[in-house]
Amino acid sequence: MFEFYFDQMNELVFIAEVKNQHLYYKKMNKAAAKLVRCQGEAGMRLESVLPERVYHSLYPY
């Protein structure tokens, strides 16, 4: 059920993990993947996937 609702959300959703003070995405929903045009593997650093401005606005959270 989680997967269905996760992918149906219009909001950008990233499930991330913090390692060595960097955010690594574990999963993103379809809306987020469309925005960042990401086809990469989970585990990439969010800063390499997101525009710098967006990354820095998310990092504190």
N, CA, C and O atoms as a CHARMM CRD file, in Angstrom:
* protein
*
  244
    1    1 MET  N      0.80600  -1.18100   0.00000 PROA 1      0.00000
    2    1 MET  CA     0.00000   0.00000   0.00000 PROA 1      0.00000
    3    1 MET  C      0.86500   1.26800   0.00000 PROA 1      0.00000
    4    1 MET  O      0.55700   2.25000  -0.67500 PROA 1      0.00000
    5    2 PHE  N      1.94600   1.21800   0.76900 PROA 2      0.00000
    6    2 PHE  CA     2.83000   2.38500   0.85200 PROA 2      0.00000
    7    2 PHE  C      3.32800   2.78700  -0.52900 PROA 2      0.00000
    8    2 PHE  O      3.29400   3.96500  -0.88500 PROA 2      0.00000
    9    3 GLU  N      3.78700   1.82200  -1.30200 PROA 3      0.00000
   10    3 GLU  CA     4.33300   2.10300  -2.63300 PROA 3      0.00000
   11    3 GLU  C      3.30500   2.80300  -3.51900 PROA 3      0.00000
   12    3 GLU  O      3.64200   3.74100  -4.24200 PROA 3      0.00000
   13    4 PHE  N      2.07800   2.35800  -3.46600 PROA 4      0.00000
   14    4 PHE  CA     1.02800   2.94700  -4.29500 PROA 4      0.00000
   15    4 PHE  C      0.84600   4.42700  -3.94900 PROA 4      0.00000
   16    4 PHE  O      0.88500   5.28100  -4.83500 PROA 4      0.00000
   17    5 TYR  N      0.64700   4.73200  -2.66200 PROA 5      0.00000
   18    5 TYR  CA     0.43300   6.11800  -2.25600 PROA 5      0.00000
   19    5 TYR  C      1.68800   6.96300  -2.43800 PROA 5      0.00000
   20    5 TYR  O      1.60400   8.13500  -2.80800 PROA 5      0.00000
   21    6 PHE  N      2.81800   6.38600  -2.18600 PROA 6      0.00000
   22    6 PHE  CA     4.09300   7.08300  -2.34600 PROA 6      0.00000
   23    6 PHE  C      4.24200   7.59800  -3.76900 PROA 6      0.00000
   24    6 PHE  O      4.61100   8.75300  -3.98000 PROA 6      0.00000
   25    7 ASP  N      3.95800   6.75200  -4.73700 PROA 7      0.00000
   26    7 ASP  CA     4.12400   7.13300  -6.13800 PROA 7      0.00000
   27    7 ASP  C      2.97900   7.99400  -6.68000 PROA 7      0.00000
   28    7 ASP  O      3.13500   8.63800  -7.71800 PROA 7      0.00000
   29    8 GLN  N      1.83900   8.01600  -5.99800 PROA 8      0.00000
   30    8 GLN  CA     0.69900   8.82000  -6.44500 PROA 8      0.00000
   31    8 GLN  C      0.74400  10.25100  -5.93200 PROA 8      0.00000
   32    8 GLN  O     -0.00900  11.09500  -6.42000 PROA 8      0.00000
   33    9 MET  N      1.60100  10.55000  -4.96700 PROA 9      0.00000
   34    9 MET  CA     1.66600  11.88700  -4.37900 PROA 9      0.00000
   35    9 MET  C      2.20400  12.88800  -5.39600 PROA 9      0.00000
   36    9 MET  O      3.14200  12.59400  -6.13700 PROA 9      0.00000
   37   10 ASN  N      1.59700  14.07400  -5.42000 PROA 10     0.00000
   38   10 ASN  CA     2.06600  15.14200  -6.29600 PROA 10     0.00000
   39   10 ASN  C      3.26500  15.86500  -5.70400 PROA 10     0.00000
   40   10 ASN  O      4.05900  16.46400  -6.43000 PROA 10     0.00000
   41   11 GLU  N      3.39300  15.80800  -4.38000 PROA 11     0.00000
   42   11 GLU  CA     4.51600  16.44200  -3.70200 PROA 11     0.00000
   43   11 GLU  C      5.78800  15.65400  -3.96900 PROA 11     0.00000
   44   11 GLU  O      5.75000  14.44700  -4.20900 PROA 11     0.00000
   45   12 LEU  N      6.90800  16.35000  -3.92400 PROA 12     0.00000
   46   12 LEU  CA     8.20100  15.69200  -4.10100 PROA 12     0.00000
   47   12 LEU  C      8.56200  15.00200  -2.79100 PROA 12     0.00000
   48   12 LEU  O      8.60500  15.63900  -1.73800 PROA 12     0.00000
   49   13 VAL  N      8.81800  13.71700  -2.85900 PROA 13     0.00000
   50   13 VAL  CA     9.15500  12.96600  -1.65000 PROA 13     0.00000
   51   13 VAL  C     10.46100  12.21200  -1.88300 PROA 13     0.00000
   52   13 VAL  O     10.59800  11.43900  -2.83100 PROA 13     0.00000
   53   14 PHE  N     11.40900  12.46100  -0.99300 PROA 14     0.00000
   54   14 PHE  CA    12.68400  11.75000  -1.00700 PROA 14     0.00000
   55   14 PHE  C     12.82200  11.02500   0.32100 PROA 14     0.00000
   56   14 PHE  O     12.59500  11.61500   1.37700 PROA 14     0.00000
   57   15 ILE  N     13.18100   9.79000   0.27600 PROA 15     0.00000
   58   15 ILE  CA    13.56500   9.08500   1.49600 PROA 15     0.00000
   59   15 ILE  C     15.07900   9.06200   1.44600 PROA 15     0.00000
   60   15 ILE  O     15.68200   8.49800   0.53300 PROA 15     0.00000
   61   16 ALA  N     15.68000   9.68600   2.44500 PROA 16     0.00000
   62   16 ALA  CA    17.12900   9.87700   2.41800 PROA 16     0.00000
   63   16 ALA  C     17.78100   9.31100   3.67200 PROA 16     0.00000
   64   16 ALA  O     17.13100   9.09000   4.69400 PROA 16     0.00000
   65   17 GLU  N     19.06800   9.08800   3.56400 PROA 17     0.00000
   66   17 GLU  CA    19.88800   8.59900   4.66500 PROA 17     0.00000
   67   17 GLU  C     21.08800   9.53900   4.79100 PROA 17     0.00000
   68   17 GLU  O     21.64900   9.98500   3.79000 PROA 17     0.00000
   69   18 VAL  N     21.46400   9.82600   6.00900 PROA 18     0.00000
   70   18 VAL  CA    22.62600  10.68000   6.24200 PROA 18     0.00000
   71   18 VAL  C     23.83900   9.79900   6.51400 PROA 18     0.00000
   72   18 VAL  O     23.81400   8.93400   7.38900 PROA 18     0.00000
   73   19 LYS  N     24.90600  10.03500   5.74400 PROA 19     0.00000
   74   19 LYS  CA    26.18700   9.34700   5.94100 PROA 19     0.00000
   75   19 LYS  C     27.28500  10.38000   5.77900 PROA 19     0.00000
   76   19 LYS  O     27.33900  11.09000   4.77500 PROA 19     0.00000
   77   20 ASN  N     28.15300  10.46000   6.76600 PROA 20     0.00000
   78   20 ASN  CA    29.29100  11.38300   6.68500 PROA 20     0.00000
   79   20 ASN  C     28.86000  12.79800   6.32200 PROA 20     0.00000
   80   20 ASN  O     29.51500  13.46200   5.51800 PROA 20     0.00000
   81   21 GLN  N     27.77300  13.25400   6.90500 PROA 21     0.00000
   82   21 GLN  CA    27.22300  14.59900   6.71400 PROA 21     0.00000
   83   21 GLN  C     26.77100  14.87800   5.28100 PROA 21     0.00000
   84   21 GLN  O     26.70700  16.03400   4.86500 PROA 21     0.00000
   85   22 HSD  N     26.46300  13.84300   4.54100 PROA 22     0.00000
   86   22 HSD  CA    25.90100  13.96900   3.19400 PROA 22     0.00000
   87   22 HSD  C     24.58800  13.19900   3.16300 PROA 22     0.00000
   88   22 HSD  O     24.42600  12.20000   3.86400 PROA 22     0.00000
   89   23 LEU  N     23.65800  13.67000   2.34800 PROA 23     0.00000
   90   23 LEU  CA    22.38000  12.99100   2.17900 PROA 23     0.00000
   91   23 LEU  C     22.45500  12.08300   0.95300 PROA 23     0.00000
   92   23 LEU  O     22.88000  12.50300  -0.12400 PROA 23     0.00000
   93   24 TYR  N     22.04100  10.85500   1.13400 PROA 24     0.00000
   94   24 TYR  CA    21.98100   9.87700   0.05400 PROA 24     0.00000
   95   24 TYR  C     20.53000   9.46100  -0.10400 PROA 24     0.00000
   96   24 TYR  O     19.87400   9.10700   0.87500 PROA 24     0.00000
   97   25 TYR  N     20.02300   9.50000  -1.33100 PROA 25     0.00000
   98   25 TYR  CA    18.62100   9.13300  -1.48100 PROA 25     0.00000
   99   25 TYR  C     18.49700   7.62200  -1.54500 PROA 25     0.00000
  100   25 TYR  O     19.26200   6.93100  -2.21800 PROA 25     0.00000
  101   26 LYS  N     17.50800   7.14400  -0.82100 PROA 26     0.00000
  102   26 LYS  CA    17.19000   5.72300  -0.81800 PROA 26     0.00000
  103   26 LYS  C     16.06800   5.44300  -1.80700 PROA 26     0.00000
  104   26 LYS  O     16.03200   4.40400  -2.46600 PROA 26     0.00000
  105   27 LYS  N     15.14700   6.41300  -1.88800 PROA 27     0.00000
  106   27 LYS  CA    14.01200   6.26100  -2.79200 PROA 27     0.00000
  107   27 LYS  C     13.41100   7.63800  -3.03000 PROA 27     0.00000
  108   27 LYS  O     13.45400   8.49800  -2.15100 PROA 27     0.00000
  109   28 MET  N     12.86000   7.84600  -4.19900 PROA 28     0.00000
  110   28 MET  CA    12.10800   9.06600  -4.47200 PROA 28     0.00000
  111   28 MET  C     10.85300   8.67300  -5.22500 PROA 28     0.00000
  112   28 MET  O     10.82700   7.67700  -5.94800 PROA 28     0.00000
  113   29 ASN  N      9.80400   9.47800  -5.04200 PROA 29     0.00000
  114   29 ASN  CA     8.56600   9.15600  -5.73900 PROA 29     0.00000
  115   29 ASN  C      8.63900   9.64800  -7.19000 PROA 29     0.00000
  116   29 ASN  O      9.60700  10.29300  -7.59300 PROA 29     0.00000
  117   30 LYS  N      7.61500   9.33400  -7.94800 PROA 30     0.00000
  118   30 LYS  CA     7.61600   9.67000  -9.37800 PROA 30     0.00000
  119   30 LYS  C      7.68800  11.17300  -9.61900 PROA 30     0.00000
  120   30 LYS  O      8.34900  11.61900 -10.55700 PROA 30     0.00000
  121   31 ALA  N      7.01000  11.96300  -8.77400 PROA 31     0.00000
  122   31 ALA  CA     7.03800  13.42600  -8.94400 PROA 31     0.00000
  123   31 ALA  C      8.46300  13.95200  -8.76700 PROA 31     0.00000
  124   31 ALA  O      8.90400  14.81000  -9.53200 PROA 31     0.00000
  125   32 ALA  N      9.17400  13.45200  -7.77900 PROA 32     0.00000
  126   32 ALA  CA    10.55100  13.88800  -7.54700 PROA 32     0.00000
  127   32 ALA  C     11.45800  13.43300  -8.68500 PROA 32     0.00000
  128   32 ALA  O     12.29200  14.20400  -9.16100 PROA 32     0.00000
  129   33 ALA  N     11.30400  12.20500  -9.11600 PROA 33     0.00000
  130   33 ALA  CA    12.13900  11.68400 -10.20600 PROA 33     0.00000
  131   33 ALA  C     11.91400  12.47700 -11.49000 PROA 33     0.00000
  132   33 ALA  O     12.85100  12.71600 -12.25200 PROA 33     0.00000
  133   34 LYS  N     10.67800  12.88000 -11.72200 PROA 34     0.00000
  134   34 LYS  CA    10.37500  13.66900 -12.92400 PROA 34     0.00000
  135   34 LYS  C     11.04600  15.03800 -12.84800 PROA 34     0.00000
  136   34 LYS  O     11.60500  15.51500 -13.83600 PROA 34     0.00000
  137   35 LEU  N     10.99100  15.66800 -11.67400 PROA 35     0.00000
  138   35 LEU  CA    11.58900  16.99400 -11.51700 PROA 35     0.00000
  139   35 LEU  C     13.09500  16.95000 -11.73700 PROA 35     0.00000
  140   35 LEU  O     13.64000  17.78600 -12.45600 PROA 35     0.00000
  141   36 VAL  N     13.76300  15.99300 -11.13200 PROA 36     0.00000
  142   36 VAL  CA    15.22200  15.95500 -11.22900 PROA 36     0.00000
  143   36 VAL  C     15.69400  15.12900 -12.42100 PROA 36     0.00000
  144   36 VAL  O     16.89200  15.01200 -12.68300 PROA 36     0.00000
  145   37 ARG  N     14.72300  14.55900 -13.13700 PROA 37     0.00000
  146   37 ARG  CA    15.04600  13.73200 -14.30300 PROA 37     0.00000
  147   37 ARG  C     16.08600  12.67500 -13.95900 PROA 37     0.00000
  148   37 ARG  O     17.05400  12.45100 -14.68500 PROA 37     0.00000
  149   38 CYS  N     15.84500  12.04700 -12.83700 PROA 38     0.00000
  150   38 CYS  CA    16.81200  11.07200 -12.32900 PROA 38     0.00000
  151   38 CYS  C     16.43400   9.66600 -12.75200 PROA 38     0.00000
  152   38 CYS  O     15.30400   9.22300 -12.54600 PROA 38     0.00000
  153   39 GLN  N     17.35900   8.99600 -13.32500 PROA 39     0.00000
  154   39 GLN  CA    17.19800   7.59400 -13.65000 PROA 39     0.00000
  155   39 GLN  C     18.27800   6.77700 -12.94300 PROA 39     0.00000
  156   39 GLN  O     18.42300   5.57800 -13.18100 PROA 39     0.00000
  157   40 GLY  N     19.02800   7.44200 -12.07500 PROA 40     0.00000
  158   40 GLY  CA    20.15600   6.79300 -11.41700 PROA 40     0.00000
  159   40 GLY  C     19.75000   5.81500 -10.34100 PROA 40     0.00000
  160   40 GLY  O     18.57900   5.68200  -9.98600 PROA 40     0.00000
  161   41 GLU  N     20.73800   5.15200  -9.84800 PROA 41     0.00000
  162   41 GLU  CA    20.53000   4.16500  -8.81300 PROA 41     0.00000
  163   41 GLU  C     20.30500   4.82100  -7.46200 PROA 41     0.00000
  164   41 GLU  O     20.88800   5.86300  -7.16500 PROA 41     0.00000
  165   42 ALA  N     19.47000   4.21600  -6.65600 PROA 42     0.00000
  166   42 ALA  CA    19.32400   4.66600  -5.27600 PROA 42     0.00000
  167   42 ALA  C     20.69100   4.57800  -4.62400 PROA 42     0.00000
  168   42 ALA  O     21.49100   3.69900  -4.94200 PROA 42     0.00000
  169   43 GLY  N     20.94500   5.49000  -3.72000 PROA 43     0.00000
  170   43 GLY  CA    22.23600   5.52700  -3.05600 PROA 43     0.00000
  171   43 GLY  C     23.10900   6.66900  -3.53600 PROA 43     0.00000
  172   43 GLY  O     24.17900   6.90600  -2.97500 PROA 43     0.00000
  173   44 MET  N     22.67000   7.38100  -4.56600 PROA 44     0.00000
  174   44 MET  CA    23.43300   8.53500  -5.04200 PROA 44     0.00000
  175   44 MET  C     23.29600   9.67100  -4.04400 PROA 44     0.00000
  176   44 MET  O     22.28900   9.76200  -3.34200 PROA 44     0.00000
  177   45 ARG  N     24.29300  10.53200  -3.97200 PROA 45     0.00000
  178   45 ARG  CA    24.20200  11.70200  -3.10600 PROA 45     0.00000
  179   45 ARG  C     23.16000  12.65300  -3.67800 PROA 45     0.00000
  180   45 ARG  O     23.13900  12.92700  -4.87800 PROA 45     0.00000
  181   46 LEU  N     22.29600  13.15000  -2.79900 PROA 46     0.00000
  182   46 LEU  CA    21.25400  14.07100  -3.25000 PROA 46     0.00000
  183   46 LEU  C     21.84600  15.30500  -3.89600 PROA 46     0.00000
  184   46 LEU  O     21.25900  15.85100  -4.83000 PROA 46     0.00000
  185   47 GLU  N     22.98300  15.75300  -3.42500 PROA 47     0.00000
  186   47 GLU  CA    23.57500  16.95600  -4.00900 PROA 47     0.00000
  187   47 GLU  C     24.01700  16.74400  -5.44700 PROA 47     0.00000
  188   47 GLU  O     24.19100  17.71400  -6.18500 PROA 47     0.00000
  189   48 SER  N     24.20000  15.50000  -5.86000 PROA 48     0.00000
  190   48 SER  CA    24.55600  15.24300  -7.24900 PROA 48     0.00000
  191   48 SER  C     23.31700  15.06700  -8.12100 PROA 48     0.00000
  192   48 SER  O     23.41500  15.04100  -9.34800 PROA 48     0.00000
  193   49 VAL  N     22.16000  14.94800  -7.49300 PROA 49     0.00000
  194   49 VAL  CA    20.91400  14.72600  -8.21600 PROA 49     0.00000
  195   49 VAL  C     20.08400  16.00000  -8.30300 PROA 49     0.00000
  196   49 VAL  O     19.46000  16.27100  -9.32900 PROA 49     0.00000
  197   50 LEU  N     20.07600  16.78300  -7.22400 PROA 50     0.00000
  198   50 LEU  CA    19.23500  17.97800  -7.15100 PROA 50     0.00000
  199   50 LEU  C     19.99900  19.22600  -7.55800 PROA 50     0.00000
  200   50 LEU  O     21.22500  19.27600  -7.45300 PROA 50     0.00000
  201   51 PRO  N     19.26900  20.23900  -8.02500 PROA 51     0.00000
  202   51 PRO  CA    19.91000  21.54100  -8.22900 PROA 51     0.00000
  203   51 PRO  C     20.45300  22.03800  -6.88000 PROA 51     0.00000
  204   51 PRO  O     19.85900  21.76800  -5.83600 PROA 51     0.00000
  205   52 GLU  N     21.55500  22.74900  -6.90200 PROA 52     0.00000
  206   52 GLU  CA    22.22900  23.18100  -5.67200 PROA 52     0.00000
  207   52 GLU  C     21.28400  23.94200  -4.73700 PROA 52     0.00000
  208   52 GLU  O     21.28000  23.70300  -3.52900 PROA 52     0.00000
  209   53 ARG  N     20.49600  24.84200  -5.28600 PROA 53     0.00000
  210   53 ARG  CA    19.57100  25.64300  -4.47700 PROA 53     0.00000
  211   53 ARG  C     18.57400  24.74900  -3.73200 PROA 53     0.00000
  212   53 ARG  O     18.29900  24.97000  -2.55200 PROA 53     0.00000
  213   54 VAL  N     18.04200  23.75600  -4.41400 PROA 54     0.00000
  214   54 VAL  CA    17.06800  22.84200  -3.81200 PROA 54     0.00000
  215   54 VAL  C     17.74300  21.99700  -2.73400 PROA 54     0.00000
  216   54 VAL  O     17.19400  21.80800  -1.64800 PROA 54     0.00000
  217   55 TYR  N     18.92000  21.49800  -3.03800 PROA 55     0.00000
  218   55 TYR  CA    19.64400  20.66900  -2.06600 PROA 55     0.00000
  219   55 TYR  C     19.88800  21.43400  -0.77700 PROA 55     0.00000
  220   55 TYR  O     19.65900  20.90800   0.31200 PROA 55     0.00000
  221   56 HSD  N     20.35000  22.67000  -0.89100 PROA 56     0.00000
  222   56 HSD  CA    20.67500  23.45900   0.30200 PROA 56     0.00000
  223   56 HSD  C     19.41900  23.84600   1.08900 PROA 56     0.00000
  224   56 HSD  O     19.49300  24.08100   2.29500 PROA 56     0.00000
  225   57 SER  N     18.29100  23.91100   0.42800 PROA 57     0.00000
  226   57 SER  CA    17.05400  24.19000   1.17300 PROA 57     0.00000
  227   57 SER  C     16.56100  22.93700   1.90800 PROA 57     0.00000
  228   57 SER  O     15.89700  23.06100   2.93700 PROA 57     0.00000
  229   58 LEU  N     16.86800  21.74600   1.41100 PROA 58     0.00000
  230   58 LEU  CA    16.46100  20.50000   2.05900 PROA 58     0.00000
  231   58 LEU  C     17.42800  20.03100   3.14100 PROA 58     0.00000
  232   58 LEU  O     17.01200  19.39300   4.10900 PROA 58     0.00000
  233   59 TYR  N     18.68000  20.33300   2.99100 PROA 59     0.00000
  234   59 TYR  CA    19.71300  19.76200   3.85200 PROA 59     0.00000
  235   59 TYR  C     19.44900  19.92900   5.35100 PROA 59     0.00000
  236   59 TYR  O     19.65000  18.97200   6.10000 PROA 59     0.00000
  237   60 PRO  N     19.01100  21.09700   5.82000 PROA 60     0.00000
  238   60 PRO  CA    18.79300  21.24300   7.27000 PROA 60     0.00000
  239   60 PRO  C     17.75100  20.28400   7.84700 PROA 60     0.00000
  240   60 PRO  O     17.77700  19.97800   9.03900 PROA 60     0.00000
  241   61 TYR  N     16.84400  19.81500   7.00900 PROA 61     0.00000
  242   61 TYR  CA    15.78000  18.94000   7.51000 PROA 61     0.00000
  243   61 TYR  C     16.20400  17.49300   7.51700 PROA 61     0.00000
  244   61 TYR  O     15.42600  16.62400   7.91000 PROA 61     0.00000
